[in-house]
């Protein structure tokens, strides 16, 4: 009988991917790859495989606490950093429209009352939400309104990757913090094999829905997991993370853990491409309030950079119309941690990448000399 390492290596050569979900072993395999004999051996060695993967997970990096979902129907805690109280009770005090809005049994308002209700809305202060992932309503909003952002990056990354040596033959992509799968869908349509990982099960629901046909043929696979600490028994030519997803990590230690996890799944000569907001970008761009009002959606967003914590906080409250014509309230906070760009570059090299530099989205081949003078940069790292 093969050792556990030999057995997993053999399955990896068949394009079988494994991951641990709590105390369960998950795997994804191309159609008709697993024979009855292999399935029987998998069942027999399940405990052994779980032990092996869990040990690898523990010895590579300390386990970090998983991000907690914050239910949409419960109050979010106020920020200790800003200490400026705000809550939904500021919505028109004890008015009738507010009572309907704040009815926690339904959390819905009818459209005819929506504009009246929002007239008394106070801009939210910063909310202390260090560990959140997208809930069901915010995932729905994101799925409807963030397509162009993903497609913009997807076209540029694909053009860059196709021109590289490994891009000529390796068509495997890992979409880190994949969200609703819009970037993944672009690469799937181009014939790539894509695996996506995200912390939000609600976002993954939309990713699997958007990429349904490719999931059914095993060309796509979406995994629930933490970007700071994951193991896949597979290797990829390209790993991508967009929309400043890695700024959401709470510390430099968490970022280093993420880089180590990514490095383990990179093929030799492969590329890791991700973007980040700089301190200058947060200082300049995260100091305003915006209103989005479109058919079926109203959202008020306040972004603030806090110099004491060196973080940007972006809180959003809004209403989205459901199939019944009623509006449901959603509330979410994004937190961007400021990372020193030079330190991130050094961390990439220390993790094992042979080359790492900062660039602009429109020119991923040309390094930037002074990344801290930019508002957003893209890291390009080659293993």
Secondary structure, DSSP 4 states (H G I P E B T S, - for coil): ---HHHHHHHHHHTT-EEEEETTEEEEE--TT-S-HHHHHHHHHTHHHHHHHHHHHHHHHSPPPPPPPP--TTSPPPBPTTT-----GGGSSTT-HHHHHHT-TTT-EEEHHHHHHHHTTPPPP--B--SS----HHHHHHHHHH-HHHHHHHHHHHHHHHHTSTGGGT--EEEEET-TTSHHHHHHHHTT-EEEEEES-HHHHHHHHHHTHHHHHTTSEEEEE--TTS---S--EEEEEE-TTGGGGSSSHHHHHHHHHHHHHTEEEEEEEEEEEE-HHHHHHHSEEEEEEEETTEEEEEEEEEETTTTEEEEEEEEEEE-TTSEEEEEEEEEEEE---HHHHHHHHHHHT-SEEEEEBTTBTTS--S-GGGSSEEEEEEE-
